[in-house]
Amino acid sequence: MKDKDGLKRKAMELAVNAAKENAVAIAKTAGVSLGKLQQIDYGWAEVRFSNNELNLICEDNKSDEKMDYNFDFGPVSVYVRESVTLFYEIED
């Protein structure tokens, strides 16, 4: 993963957008509207890289025959989680 900071910023952006959308939905359901944003509490970022372990058995090739191994390796899976809490004024 070359751009860990970029990934972290994108995760923060998505977390803030989700928090705002949730706040709007909750306020609407409660029959109120959101006022000014008062505070942002930012949690810590958790970035995980997972790797499926690959076990290979290599045998000694005593013949002149060329061994052809076709391996299909892809990028590892990346999981990112951010925690953001937004505090808004409530308007009736």
C-alpha positions as CSV (number, residue, x, y, z in Angstrom):
1,M,0.0,0.0,0.0
2,K,1.8,3.1,-1.2
3,D,-0.6,5.8,-0.2
4,K,-1.7,5.0,3.4
5,D,-2.3,8.7,4.2
6,G,-4.5,9.1,1.1
7,L,-6.5,6.0,2.1
8,K,-6.8,7.4,5.6
9,R,-8.1,10.8,4.4
10,K,-10.6,9.1,2.1
11,A,-11.9,7.0,5.0
12,M,-12.2,10.1,7.1
13,E,-14.2,11.8,4.4
14,L,-16.5,8.9,4.0
15,A,-16.9,8.7,7.8
16,V,-17.9,12.4,8.1
17,N,-20.3,12.1,5.2
18,A,-22.0,9.0,6.8
19,A,-22.2,10.7,10.2
20,K,-23.8,13.8,8.6
21,E,-26.3,11.7,6.6
22,N,-27.2,9.8,9.7
23,A,-27.7,13.0,11.7
24,V,-30.0,14.4,9.1
25,A,-32.1,11.2,9.0
26,I,-32.4,11.1,12.8
27,A,-33.3,14.8,13.0
28,K,-35.9,14.4,10.3
29,T,-37.4,11.4,12.0
30,A,-37.5,13.3,15.3
31,G,-39.2,16.3,13.6
32,V,-36.4,18.7,14.0
33,S,-33.7,20.1,11.8
34,L,-30.0,20.4,12.3
35,G,-28.4,23.8,13.1
36,K,-24.7,24.7,13.0
37,L,-22.1,22.1,13.5
38,Q,-20.7,22.6,17.0
39,Q,-18.1,20.0,17.5
40,I,-16.3,17.1,15.8
41,D,-14.9,14.2,17.7
42,Y,-12.4,12.2,15.7
43,G,-11.5,8.7,16.7
44,W,-8.5,6.8,15.6
45,A,-7.9,5.1,12.3
46,E,-7.6,1.4,11.9
47,V,-6.0,0.3,8.8
48,R,-5.7,-3.5,8.3
49,F,-3.9,-5.4,5.6
50,S,-4.9,-9.0,5.2
51,N,-2.9,-11.6,3.4
52,N,-4.1,-15.0,2.5
53,E,-1.3,-17.4,3.4
54,L,0.0,-19.4,0.5
55,N,1.7,-22.7,1.1
56,L,3.8,-24.0,-1.8
57,I,5.5,-27.3,-2.1
58,C,8.6,-27.2,-4.4
59,E,10.1,-30.4,-5.6
60,D,13.5,-30.9,-7.0
61,N,13.3,-31.2,-10.8
62,K,16.0,-33.7,-11.7
63,S,15.1,-33.8,-15.3
64,D,15.9,-31.4,-18.0
65,E,12.3,-30.5,-18.3
66,K,11.5,-26.9,-17.6
67,M,8.9,-26.5,-14.8
68,D,6.2,-23.9,-15.6
69,Y,4.5,-22.4,-12.6
70,N,1.7,-20.0,-13.3
71,F,0.9,-18.1,-10.2
72,D,-1.8,-15.4,-10.1
73,F,-1.0,-13.0,-7.3
74,G,-3.3,-10.1,-6.7
75,P,-3.2,-7.1,-4.3
76,V,-3.9,-7.8,-0.6
77,S,-7.2,-6.8,0.8
78,V,-7.3,-3.6,2.7
79,Y,-9.8,-2.7,5.4
80,V,-10.1,0.8,6.9
81,R,-12.3,2.0,9.7
82,E,-12.7,5.6,11.0
83,S,-14.7,6.9,13.8
84,V,-16.2,10.4,13.7
85,T,-18.9,12.0,15.9
86,L,-20.6,15.2,14.8
87,F,-22.5,17.5,17.3
88,Y,-25.1,19.8,15.8
89,E,-27.4,22.5,17.2
90,I,-31.0,21.3,17.0
91,E,-33.6,23.7,15.5
92,D,-37.4,23.2,16.0
